Amino acid sequence: MTTDDRSEIKGSDRTSYRVDITYREPGFEEQSGLGPHPYGGTFEVVARDANEAIHLAIEEFRRIEELSWVGWQRVIVSMDVQRLEGEVEASLRATGEPARPG
């Protein structure tokens, strides 16, 4: 995505967001004896709002988890979402995964 694409998509109600996901791998922590160790991933998505951005980022996070050769379960511990154009629209912090809208 280019810098110019990081604004509201012309003729659309969608905007680009960056979602930072912090997660742990409890099975690895237990087996290695190293204790809690956070990891992180950053996802850029185009969404209608910050909540949709979070859900799209989680979907991509889980898709990547499925493709991982390691196989450790990944537990999301926090998320931060920012609108990429201009000021921060929202800085949402959550513990765990939000419920999917039904």
GUBA-29549 format. One record per residue: residue number from 1; residue in three letters; x, y, z of N, C-alpha, C, CB in turn. Coordinates in steps of 0.001 Angstrom, whole numbers, plus 500000, padded with zeros to 6 digits. Glycine has a CB too. Example, Ala and Ser with C-alpha at 12.3 -4.5 7.8 and 13.67 -1.06 7.14 Angstrom:
<zaro nr="1" rest="ALA" n_c1="513190" n_c2="494310" n_c3="507800" ca_c1="512300" ca_c2="495500" ca_c3="507800" c_c1="513200" c_c2="496700" c_c3="507800" cb_c1="511308" cb_c2="495527" cb_c3="509046"/>
<zaro nr="2" rest="SER" n_c1="512850" n_c2="497750" n_c3="507080" ca_c1="513670" ca_c2="498940" ca_c3="507140" c_c1="512900" c_c2="500030" c_c3="507870" cb_c1="514084" cb_c2="499402" cb_c3="505725"/>
***
This chain:
<zaro nr="1" rest="MET" n_c1="500854" n_c2="498831" n_c3="500000" ca_c1="500000" ca_c2="500000" ca_c3="500000" c_c1="500896" c_c2="501227" c_c3="500000" cb_c1="499030" cb_c2="500001" cb_c3="501221"/>
<zaro nr="2" rest="THR" n_c1="500645" n_c2="502162" n_c3="499106" ca_c1="501459" ca_c2="503366" ca_c3="499041" c_c1="500977" c_c2="504387" c_c3="500055" cb_c1="501433" cb_c2="503962" cb_c3="497634"/>
<zaro nr="3" rest="THR" n_c1="501803" n_c2="505399" n_c3="500289" ca_c1="501425" ca_c2="506453" ca_c3="501236" c_c1="500131" c_c2="507120" c_c3="500805" cb_c1="502543" cb_c2="507499" cb_c3="501361"/>
<zaro nr="4" rest="ASP" n_c1="499960" n_c2="507326" n_c3="499494" ca_c1="498737" ca_c2="507968" ca_c3="499008" c_c1="497502" c_c2="507129" c_c3="499288" cb_c1="498842" cb_c2="508237" cb_c3="497521"/>
<zaro nr="5" rest="ASP" n_c1="497667" n_c2="505801" n_c3="499361" ca_c1="496544" ca_c2="504914" ca_c3="499631" c_c1="496133" c_c2="504931" c_c3="501096" cb_c1="496889" cb_c2="503507" cb_c3="499217"/>
<zaro nr="6" rest="ARG" n_c1="496927" n_c2="505549" n_c3="501949" ca_c1="496662" ca_c2="505525" ca_c3="503380" c_c1="495674" c_c2="506591" c_c3="503814" cb_c1="497940" cb_c2="505693" cb_c3="504136"/>
<zaro nr="7" rest="SER" n_c1="494957" n_c2="507136" n_c3="502919" ca_c1="493898" ca_c2="508078" ca_c3="503252" c_c1="492574" c_c2="507372" c_c3="503034" cb_c1="493994" cb_c2="509385" cb_c3="502398"/>
<zaro nr="8" rest="GLU" n_c1="491508" n_c2="508085" n_c3="503254" ca_c1="490210" ca_c2="507467" ca_c3="502995" c_c1="490166" c_c2="507086" c_c3="501526" cb_c1="489025" cb_c2="508427" cb_c3="503370"/>
<zaro nr="9" rest="ILE" n_c1="489693" n_c2="505906" n_c3="501258" ca_c1="489611" ca_c2="505412" ca_c3="499899" c_c1="488535" c_c2="506228" c_c3="499183" cb_c1="489294" cb_c2="503874" cb_c3="499863"/>
<zaro nr="10" rest="LYS" n_c1="488913" n_c2="506872" n_c3="498072" ca_c1="487985" ca_c2="507764" ca_c3="497368" c_c1="486719" c_c2="507020" c_c3="496973" cb_c1="488655" cb_c2="508368" cb_c3="496122"/>
<zaro nr="11" rest="GLY" n_c1="485576" n_c2="507647" n_c3="497251" ca_c1="484301" ca_c2="507053" ca_c3="496896" c_c1="483920" c_c2="505887" c_c3="497790" cb_c1="484334" cb_c2="506603" cb_c3="495478"/>
<zaro nr="12" rest="SER" n_c1="484571" n_c2="505774" n_c3="498921" ca_c1="484322" ca_c2="504645" ca_c3="499806" c_c1="484264" c_c2="505130" c_c3="501247" cb_c1="485411" cb_c2="503562" cb_c3="499639"/>
<zaro nr="13" rest="ASP" n_c1="483669" n_c2="504315" n_c3="502093" ca_c1="483621" ca_c2="504642" ca_c3="503519" c_c1="484718" c_c2="503892" c_c3="504265" cb_c1="482236" cb_c2="504301" cb_c3="504115"/>
<zaro nr="14" rest="ARG" n_c1="485762" n_c2="503472" n_c3="503560" ca_c1="486844" ca_c2="502687" ca_c3="504156" c_c1="488104" c_c2="503528" c_c3="504316" cb_c1="487142" cb_c2="501451" cb_c3="503302"/>
<zaro nr="15" rest="THR" n_c1="488859" n_c2="503208" n_c3="505357" ca_c1="490085" ca_c2="503906" ca_c3="505699" c_c1="491147" c_c2="502864" c_c3="506051" cb_c1="489856" cb_c2="504905" cb_c3="506879"/>
<zaro nr="16" rest="SER" n_c1="492394" n_c2="503231" n_c3="505894" ca_c1="493494" ca_c2="502328" ca_c3="506256" c_c1="493819" c_c2="502449" c_c3="507738" cb_c1="494749" cb_c2="502632" cb_c3="505413"/>
<zaro nr="17" rest="TYR" n_c1="494075" n_c2="501303" n_c3="508356" ca_c1="494427" ca_c2="501234" ca_c3="509775" c_c1="495645" c_c2="500349" c_c3="509953" cb_c1="493243" cb_c2="500702" cb_c3="510617"/>
<zaro nr="18" rest="ARG" n_c1="496386" n_c2="500635" n_c3="511020" ca_c1="497475" ca_c2="499744" ca_c3="511449" c_c1="497045" c_c2="499136" c_c3="512780" cb_c1="498865" cb_c2="500519" cb_c3="511582"/>
<zaro nr="19" rest="VAL" n_c1="497085" n_c2="497815" n_c3="512846" ca_c1="496713" ca_c2="497108" ca_c3="514068" c_c1="497944" c_c2="496351" c_c3="514565" cb_c1="495502" cb_c2="496130" cb_c3="513822"/>
<zaro nr="20" rest="ASP" n_c1="498380" n_c2="496693" n_c3="515772" ca_c1="499495" ca_c2="495996" ca_c3="516410" c_c1="498915" c_c2="494981" c_c3="517389" cb_c1="500462" cb_c2="497002" cb_c3="517139"/>
<zaro nr="21" rest="ILE" n_c1="499291" n_c2="493732" n_c3="517216" ca_c1="498812" ca_c2="492653" ca_c3="518075" c_c1="499989" c_c2="492116" c_c3="518883" cb_c1="498143" cb_c2="491516" cb_c3="517236"/>
<zaro nr="22" rest="THR" n_c1="499831" n_c2="492093" n_c3="520197" ca_c1="500815" ca_c2="491488" ca_c3="521084" c_c1="500255" c_c2="490147" c_c3="521533" cb_c1="501141" cb_c2="492416" cb_c3="522311"/>
<zaro nr="23" rest="TYR" n_c1="501092" n_c2="489113" n_c3="521466" ca_c1="500615" ca_c2="487771" ca_c3="521823" c_c1="501703" c_c2="487003" c_c3="522556" cb_c1="500169" cb_c2="486994" cb_c3="520564"/>
<zaro nr="24" rest="ARG" n_c1="501285" n_c2="485910" n_c3="523158" ca_c1="502197" ca_c2="484992" ca_c3="523858" c_c1="501993" c_c2="483589" c_c3="523309" cb_c1="501959" cb_c2="485021" cb_c3="525408"/>
<zaro nr="25" rest="GLU" n_c1="502968" n_c2="482757" n_c3="523563" ca_c1="502892" ca_c2="481333" ca_c3="523217" c_c1="503107" c_c2="480537" c_c3="524507" cb_c1="503964" cb_c2="480939" cb_c3="522110"/>
<zaro nr="26" rest="PRO" n_c1="502036" n_c2="480322" n_c3="525306" ca_c1="502177" ca_c2="479677" ca_c3="526616" c_c1="502842" c_c2="478302" c_c3="526572" cb_c1="500830" cb_c2="479543" cb_c3="527246"/>
<zaro nr="27" rest="GLY" n_c1="502565" n_c2="477507" n_c3="525544" ca_c1="503173" ca_c2="476182" ca_c3="525447" c_c1="504683" c_c2="476268" c_c3="525314" cb_c1="502595" cb_c2="475422" cb_c3="524269"/>
<zaro nr="28" rest="PHE" n_c1="505152" n_c2="477192" n_c3="524488" ca_c1="506588" ca_c2="477386" ca_c3="524327" c_c1="507202" c_c2="477910" c_c3="525618" cb_c1="506877" cb_c2="478352" cb_c3="523169"/>
<zaro nr="29" rest="GLU" n_c1="506514" n_c2="478864" n_c3="526261" ca_c1="507018" ca_c2="479426" ca_c3="527517" c_c1="507206" c_c2="478328" c_c3="528561" cb_c1="506057" cb_c2="480509" cb_c3="528050"/>
<zaro nr="30" rest="GLU" n_c1="506204" n_c2="477444" n_c3="528646" ca_c1="506273" ca_c2="476355" ca_c3="529625" c_c1="507391" c_c2="475375" c_c3="529286" cb_c1="504932" cb_c2="475614" cb_c3="529694"/>
<zaro nr="31" rest="GLN" n_c1="507480" n_c2="474979" n_c3="528022" ca_c1="508489" ca_c2="474001" ca_c3="527619" c_c1="509905" c_c2="474556" c_c3="527742" cb_c1="508236" cb_c2="473550" cb_c3="526189"/>
<zaro nr="32" rest="SER" n_c1="510078" n_c2="475832" n_c3="527398" ca_c1="511424" ca_c2="476413" ca_c3="527413" c_c1="511867" c_c2="476834" c_c3="528807" cb_c1="511482" cb_c2="477604" cb_c3="526487"/>
<zaro nr="33" rest="GLY" n_c1="510881" n_c2="477056" n_c3="529710" ca_c1="511199" ca_c2="477515" ca_c3="531049" c_c1="511610" c_c2="478977" c_c3="531101" cb_c1="512285" cb_c2="476675" cb_c3="531619"/>
<zaro nr="34" rest="LEU" n_c1="511430" n_c2="479695" n_c3="530028" ca_c1="511831" ca_c2="481097" ca_c3="529967" c_c1="510812" c_c2="482056" c_c3="530582" cb_c1="512073" cb_c2="481482" cb_c3="528542"/>
<zaro nr="35" rest="GLY" n_c1="509624" n_c2="481567" n_c3="530870" ca_c1="508589" ca_c2="482435" ca_c3="531426" c_c1="507905" c_c2="483252" c_c3="530349" cb_c1="509182" cb_c2="483357" cb_c3="532471"/>
<zaro nr="36" rest="PRO" n_c1="506991" n_c2="484136" n_c3="530761" ca_c1="506222" ca_c2="484928" ca_c3="529796" c_c1="507128" c_c2="485747" c_c3="528868" cb_c1="505262" cb_c2="485862" cb_c3="530534"/>
<zaro nr="37" rest="HIS" n_c1="506831" n_c2="485656" n_c3="527596" ca_c1="507592" ca_c2="486397" ca_c3="526599" c_c1="506623" c_c2="486880" c_c3="525525" cb_c1="508731" cb_c2="485517" cb_c3="525980"/>
<zaro nr="38" rest="PRO" n_c1="506408" n_c2="488196" n_c3="525432" ca_c1="505466" ca_c2="488691" ca_c3="524417" c_c1="506111" c_c2="488771" c_c3="523031" cb_c1="504936" cb_c2="490070" cb_c3="524820"/>
<zaro nr="39" rest="TYR" n_c1="505312" n_c2="488512" n_c3="522027" ca_c1="505688" ca_c2="488679" ca_c3="520626" c_c1="504706" c_c2="489671" c_c3="520030" cb_c1="505682" cb_c2="487306" cb_c3="519839"/>
<zaro nr="40" rest="GLY" n_c1="504986" n_c2="490142" n_c3="518839" ca_c1="504067" ca_c2="491096" ca_c3="518234" c_c1="504013" c_c2="490967" c_c3="516734" cb_c1="504453" cb_c2="492492" cb_c3="518603"/>
<zaro nr="41" rest="GLY" n_c1="502897" n_c2="491422" n_c3="516196" ca_c1="502706" ca_c2="491479" ca_c3="514754" c_c1="501954" c_c2="492741" c_c3="514407" cb_c1="501956" cb_c2="490236" cb_c3="514237"/>
<zaro nr="42" rest="THR" n_c1="502262" n_c2="493309" n_c3="513247" ca_c1="501594" ca_c2="494519" ca_c3="512785" c_c1="500885" c_c2="494214" c_c3="511478" cb_c1="502602" cb_c2="495689" cb_c3="512610"/>
<zaro nr="43" rest="PHE" n_c1="499636" n_c2="494657" n_c3="511378" ca_c1="498801" ca_c2="494381" ca_c3="510212" c_c1="498207" c_c2="495692" c_c3="509712" cb_c1="497676" cb_c2="493355" cb_c3="510554"/>
<zaro nr="44" rest="GLU" n_c1="498318" n_c2="495937" n_c3="508415" ca_c1="497676" ca_c2="497089" ca_c3="507800" c_c1="496448" c_c2="496587" c_c3="507055" cb_c1="498656" cb_c2="497854" cb_c3="506841"/>
<zaro nr="45" rest="VAL" n_c1="495300" n_c2="497173" n_c3="507383" ca_c1="494038" ca_c2="496745" ca_c3="506792" c_c1="493234" c_c2="497961" c_c3="506365" cb_c1="493230" cb_c2="495882" cb_c3="507782"/>
<zaro nr="46" rest="VAL" n_c1="492295" n_c2="497743" n_c3="505465" ca_c1="491360" ca_c2="498783" ca_c3="505038" c_c1="489998" c_c2="498383" c_c3="505588" cb_c1="491332" cb_c2="498953" cb_c3="503456"/>
<zaro nr="47" rest="ALA" n_c1="489394" n_c2="499291" n_c3="506362" ca_c1="488145" ca_c2="498954" ca_c3="507054" c_c1="487254" c_c2="500184" c_c3="507191" cb_c1="488440" cb_c2="498356" cb_c3="508443"/>
<zaro nr="48" rest="ARG" n_c1="485993" n_c2="499945" n_c3="507559" ca_c1="485033" ca_c2="501034" ca_c3="507779" c_c1="485314" c_c2="501794" c_c3="509067" cb_c1="483617" cb_c2="500486" cb_c3="507810"/>
<zaro nr="49" rest="ASP" n_c1="485803" n_c2="501055" n_c3="510085" ca_c1="486076" ca_c2="501678" ca_c3="511381" c_c1="487115" c_c2="500845" c_c3="512126" cb_c1="484771" cb_c2="501817" cb_c3="512223"/>
<zaro nr="50" rest="ALA" n_c1="487491" n_c2="501329" n_c3="513297" ca_c1="488537" ca_c2="500656" ca_c3="514077" c_c1="488130" c_c2="499247" c_c3="514493" cb_c1="488874" cb_c2="501475" cb_c3="515315"/>
<zaro nr="51" rest="ASN" n_c1="486862" n_c2="499038" n_c3="514826" ca_c1="486414" ca_c2="497694" ca_c3="515233" c_c1="486545" c_c2="496692" c_c3="514092" cb_c1="484957" cb_c2="497739" cb_c3="515719"/>
<zaro nr="52" rest="GLU" n_c1="486142" n_c2="497106" n_c3="512890" ca_c1="486288" ca_c2="496205" ca_c3="511744" c_c1="487773" c_c2="495949" c_c3="511464" cb_c1="485592" cb_c2="496799" cb_c3="510486"/>
<zaro nr="53" rest="ALA" n_c1="488606" n_c2="496964" n_c3="511638" ca_c1="490045" ca_c2="496801" ca_c3="511434" c_c1="490608" c_c2="495741" c_c3="512371" cb_c1="490773" cb_c2="498134" cb_c3="511648"/>
<zaro nr="54" rest="ILE" n_c1="490176" n_c2="495753" n_c3="513625" ca_c1="490627" ca_c2="494753" ca_c3="514589" c_c1="490226" c_c2="493352" c_c3="514134" cb_c1="490049" cb_c2="495050" cb_c3="515984"/>
<zaro nr="55" rest="HIS" n_c1="488987" n_c2="493191" n_c3="513724" ca_c1="488517" ca_c2="491868" ca_c3="513302" c_c1="489265" c_c2="491370" c_c3="512061" cb_c1="487011" cb_c2="491910" cb_c3="513019"/>
<zaro nr="56" rest="LEU" n_c1="489535" n_c2="492268" n_c3="511101" ca_c1="490288" ca_c2="491864" ca_c3="509908" c_c1="491722" c_c2="491479" c_c3="510273" cb_c1="490294" cb_c2="492999" cb_c3="508864"/>
<zaro nr="57" rest="ALA" n_c1="492326" n_c2="492228" n_c3="511182" ca_c1="493692" ca_c2="491916" ca_c3="511609" c_c1="493751" c_c2="490574" c_c3="512336" cb_c1="494234" cb_c2="493028" cb_c3="512515"/>
<zaro nr="58" rest="ILE" n_c1="492753" n_c2="490303" n_c3="513177" ca_c1="492720" ca_c2="489018" ca_c3="513880" c_c1="492568" c_c2="487865" c_c3="512887" cb_c1="491568" cb_c2="488993" cb_c3="514907"/>
<zaro nr="59" rest="GLU" n_c1="491730" n_c2="488053" n_c3="511875" ca_c1="491577" ca_c2="487010" ca_c3="510856" c_c1="492921" c_c2="486719" c_c3="510181" cb_c1="490527" cb_c2="487432" cb_c3="509799"/>
<zaro nr="60" rest="GLU" n_c1="493661" n_c2="487763" n_c3="509841" ca_c1="494965" ca_c2="487566" ca_c3="509199" c_c1="495965" c_c2="486944" c_c3="510181" cb_c1="495512" cb_c2="488912" cb_c3="508661"/>
<zaro nr="61" rest="PHE" n_c1="495938" n_c2="487386" n_c3="511429" ca_c1="496794" ca_c2="486827" ca_c3="512473" c_c1="496557" c_c2="485324" c_c3="512597" cb_c1="496535" cb_c2="487529" cb_c3="513825"/>
<zaro nr="62" rest="ARG" n_c1="495278" n_c2="484910" n_c3="512644" ca_c1="494939" ca_c2="483488" ca_c3="512770" c_c1="495316" c_c2="482702" c_c3="511512" cb_c1="493443" cb_c2="483326" cb_c3="513054"/>
<zaro nr="63" rest="ARG" n_c1="495178" n_c2="483332" n_c3="510336" ca_c1="495574" ca_c2="482662" ca_c3="509090" c_c1="497079" c_c2="482380" c_c3="509111" cb_c1="495199" cb_c2="483531" cb_c3="507848"/>
<zaro nr="64" rest="ILE" n_c1="497849" n_c2="483369" n_c3="509534" ca_c1="499305" ca_c2="483191" ca_c3="509622" c_c1="499647" c_c2="482142" c_c3="510675" cb_c1="500002" cb_c2="484534" cb_c3="509956"/>
<zaro nr="65" rest="GLU" n_c1="498925" n_c2="482142" n_c3="511784" ca_c1="499144" ca_c2="481137" ca_c3="512835" c_c1="498943" c_c2="479731" c_c3="512271" cb_c1="498187" cb_c2="481378" cb_c3="514034"/>
<zaro nr="66" rest="GLU" n_c1="497890" n_c2="479559" n_c3="511467" ca_c1="497613" ca_c2="478244" ca_c3="510864" c_c1="498739" c_c2="477786" c_c3="509948" cb_c1="496304" cb_c2="478288" cb_c3="510080"/>
<zaro nr="67" rest="LEU" n_c1="499384" n_c2="478726" n_c3="509268" ca_c1="500460" ca_c2="478393" ca_c3="508331" c_c1="501804" c_c2="478178" c_c3="509026" cb_c1="500598" cb_c2="479489" cb_c3="507297"/>
<zaro nr="68" rest="SER" n_c1="501869" n_c2="478493" n_c3="510306" ca_c1="503123" ca_c2="478380" ca_c3="511046" c_c1="503548" c_c2="476918" c_c3="511178" cb_c1="502984" cb_c2="479020" cb_c3="512436"/>
<zaro nr="69" rest="TRP" n_c1="504827" n_c2="476676" n_c3="510981" ca_c1="505365" ca_c2="475328" ca_c3="511142" c_c1="505589" c_c2="474986" c_c3="512598" cb_c1="506660" cb_c2="475183" cb_c3="510378"/>
<zaro nr="70" rest="VAL" n_c1="505609" n_c2="475990" n_c3="513457" ca_c1="505919" ca_c2="475768" ca_c3="514869" c_c1="504774" c_c2="475051" c_c3="515572" cb_c1="506216" cb_c2="477100" cb_c3="515569"/>
<zaro nr="71" rest="GLY" n_c1="503569" n_c2="475534" n_c3="515387" ca_c1="502414" ca_c2="474876" ca_c3="515969" c_c1="502048" c_c2="475303" c_c3="517379" cb_c1="502642" cb_c2="473448" cb_c3="515966"/>
<zaro nr="72" rest="TRP" n_c1="502779" n_c2="476248" n_c3="517966" ca_c1="502407" ca_c2="476719" ca_c3="519305" c_c1="501118" c_c2="477521" c_c3="519229" cb_c1="503540" cb_c2="477575" cb_c3="519928"/>
<zaro nr="73" rest="GLN" n_c1="500252" n_c2="477337" n_c3="520225" ca_c1="499044" ca_c2="478146" ca_c3="520304" c_c1="499453" c_c2="479575" c_c3="520654" cb_c1="498038" cb_c2="477569" cb_c3="521359"/>
<zaro nr="74" rest="ARG" n_c1="498869" n_c2="480528" n_c3="519953" ca_c1="499161" ca_c2="481936" ca_c3="520194" c_c1="497964" c_c2="482578" c_c3="520882" cb_c1="499501" cb_c2="482674" cb_c3="518867"/>
<zaro nr="75" rest="VAL" n_c1="498243" n_c2="483263" n_c3="521981" ca_c1="497187" ca_c2="483900" ca_c3="522774" c_c1="497381" c_c2="485412" c_c3="522685" cb_c1="497215" cb_c2="483410" cb_c3="524275"/>
<zaro nr="76" rest="ILE" n_c1="496389" n_c2="486093" n_c3="522144" ca_c1="496452" ca_c2="487551" ca_c3="522030" c_c1="496285" c_c2="488156" c_c3="523415" cb_c1="495361" cb_c2="488091" cb_c3="521051"/>
<zaro nr="77" rest="VAL" n_c1="497206" n_c2="489048" n_c3="523770" ca_c1="497126" ca_c2="489700" ca_c3="525081" c_c1="496779" c_c2="491177" c_c3="524980" cb_c1="498434" cb_c2="489541" cb_c3="525817"/>
<zaro nr="78" rest="SER" n_c1="497065" n_c2="491809" n_c3="523847" ca_c1="496653" ca_c2="493204" ca_c3="523673" c_c1="496672" c_c2="493577" c_c3="522200" cb_c1="497569" cb_c2="494151" cb_c3="524474"/>
<zaro nr="79" rest="MET" n_c1="495927" n_c2="494639" n_c3="521893" ca_c1="495875" ca_c2="495161" ca_c3="520530" c_c1="495840" c_c2="496678" c_c3="520598" cb_c1="494638" cb_c2="494606" cb_c3="519754"/>
<zaro nr="80" rest="ASP" n_c1="496447" n_c2="497305" n_c3="519596" ca_c1="496435" ca_c2="498750" ca_c3="519481" c_c1="496117" c_c2="499063" c_c3="518024" cb_c1="497806" cb_c2="499391" cb_c3="519938"/>
<zaro nr="81" rest="VAL" n_c1="495149" n_c2="499921" n_c3="517774" ca_c1="494777" ca_c2="500240" ca_c3="516393" c_c1="494887" c_c2="501738" c_c3="516174" cb_c1="493342" cb_c2="499748" cb_c3="516073"/>
<zaro nr="82" rest="GLN" n_c1="495462" n_c2="502093" n_c3="515028" ca_c1="495614" ca_c2="503496" ca_c3="514667" c_c1="495178" c_c2="503710" c_c3="513231" cb_c1="497067" cb_c2="503959" cb_c3="514863"/>
<zaro nr="83" rest="ARG" n_c1="494513" n_c2="504818" n_c3="513012" ca_c1="494189" ca_c2="505230" ca_c3="511655" c_c1="495476" c_c2="505743" c_c3="511021" cb_c1="493054" cb_c2="506324" cb_c3="511632"/>
<zaro nr="84" rest="LEU" n_c1="495782" n_c2="505334" n_c3="509803" ca_c1="497066" ca_c2="505669" ca_c3="509203" c_c1="497134" c_c2="507087" c_c3="508653" cb_c1="497370" cb_c2="504705" cb_c3="508112"/>
<zaro nr="85" rest="GLU" n_c1="496022" n_c2="507691" n_c3="508333" ca_c1="496007" ca_c2="509047" ca_c3="507808" c_c1="495727" c_c2="510024" c_c3="508935" cb_c1="494960" cb_c2="509195" cb_c3="506687"/>
<zaro nr="86" rest="GLY" n_c1="496586" n_c2="510986" n_c3="509111" ca_c1="496320" ca_c2="512055" ca_c3="510068" c_c1="496394" c_c2="511592" c_c3="511506" cb_c1="494974" cb_c2="512650" cb_c3="509809"/>
<zaro nr="87" rest="GLU" n_c1="495526" n_c2="512155" n_c3="512325" ca_c1="495539" ca_c2="511880" ca_c3="513752" c_c1="495052" c_c2="510472" c_c3="514053" cb_c1="494687" cb_c2="512893" cb_c3="514489"/>
<zaro nr="88" rest="VAL" n_c1="495384" n_c2="510026" n_c3="515214" ca_c1="494918" ca_c2="508718" ca_c3="515668" c_c1="493413" c_c2="508808" c_c3="515887" cb_c1="495657" cb_c2="508265" cb_c3="516978"/>
<zaro nr="89" rest="GLU" n_c1="492664" n_c2="507974" n_c3="515172" ca_c1="491211" ca_c2="507966" ca_c3="515356" c_c1="490865" c_c2="507295" c_c3="516670" cb_c1="490507" cb_c2="507248" cb_c3="514185"/>
<zaro nr="90" rest="ALA" n_c1="491585" n_c2="506235" n_c3="516954" ca_c1="491311" ca_c2="505510" ca_c3="518189" c_c1="492570" c_c2="504781" c_c3="518595" cb_c1="490121" cb_c2="504522" cb_c3="518023"/>
<zaro nr="91" rest="SER" n_c1="492801" n_c2="504716" n_c3="519847" ca_c1="493876" ca_c2="503882" ca_c3="520355" c_c1="493199" c_c2="502894" c_c3="521285" cb_c1="495014" cb_c2="504726" cb_c3="521088"/>
<zaro nr="92" rest="LEU" n_c1="492764" n_c2="501806" n_c3="520713" ca_c1="492007" ca_c2="500817" ca_c3="521461" c_c1="492951" c_c2="499790" c_c3="522040" cb_c1="490953" cb_c2="500144" cb_c3="520577"/>
<zaro nr="93" rest="ARG" n_c1="492815" n_c2="499533" n_c3="523303" ca_c1="493598" ca_c2="498473" ca_c3="523937" c_c1="492596" c_c2="497470" c_c3="524474" cb_c1="494545" cb_c2="499029" cb_c3="525084"/>
<zaro nr="94" rest="ALA" n_c1="492869" n_c2="496238" n_c3="524184" ca_c1="491968" ca_c2="495186" ca_c3="524621" c_c1="492781" c_c2="494042" c_c3="525184" cb_c1="491071" cb_c2="494704" cb_c3="523464"/>
<zaro nr="95" rest="THR" n_c1="492167" n_c2="493302" n_c3="526066" ca_c1="492778" ca_c2="492093" ca_c3="526570" c_c1="492043" c_c2="490932" c_c3="525932" cb_c1="492732" cb_c2="492023" cb_c3="528133"/>
<zaro nr="96" rest="GLY" n_c1="492778" n_c2="490055" n_c3="525308" ca_c1="492148" ca_c2="488925" ca_c3="524639" c_c1="491522" c_c2="489366" c_c3="523331" cb_c1="491095" cb_c2="488281" cb_c3="525540"/>
<zaro nr="97" rest="GLU" n_c1="490728" n_c2="488505" n_c3="522755" ca_c1="490081" ca_c2="488778" ca_c3="521488" c_c1="488649" c_c2="489240" c_c3="521720" cb_c1="490111" cb_c2="487537" cb_c3="520590"/>
<zaro nr="98" rest="PRO" n_c1="488222" n_c2="490283" n_c3="520992" ca_c1="486838" ca_c2="490731" ca_c3="521141" c_c1="485892" c_c2="489702" c_c3="520513" cb_c1="486638" cb_c2="492129" cb_c3="520489"/>
<zaro nr="99" rest="ALA" n_c1="484665" n_c2="489720" n_c3="520978" ca_c1="483662" ca_c2="488831" ca_c3="520392" c_c1="483386" c_c2="489285" c_c3="518967" cb_c1="482349" cb_c2="488820" cb_c3="521239"/>
<zaro nr="100" rest="ARG" n_c1="483206" n_c2="488329" n_c3="518075" ca_c1="482882" ca_c2="488669" ca_c3="516686" c_c1="481465" c_c2="489182" c_c3="516604" cb_c1="483065" cb_c2="487454" cb_c3="515758"/>
<zaro nr="101" rest="PRO" n_c1="481251" n_c2="490248" n_c3="515816" ca_c1="479885" ca_c2="490728" ca_c3="515657" c_c1="479050" c_c2="489654" c_c3="514973" cb_c1="479851" cb_c2="492050" cb_c3="514848"/>
<zaro nr="102" rest="GLY" n_c1="477830" n_c2="489500" n_c3="515409" ca_c1="477011" ca_c2="488426" ca_c3="514891" c_c1="476051" c_c2="488859" c_c3="513914" cb_c1="476323" cb_c2="487759" cb_c3="515932"/>
***
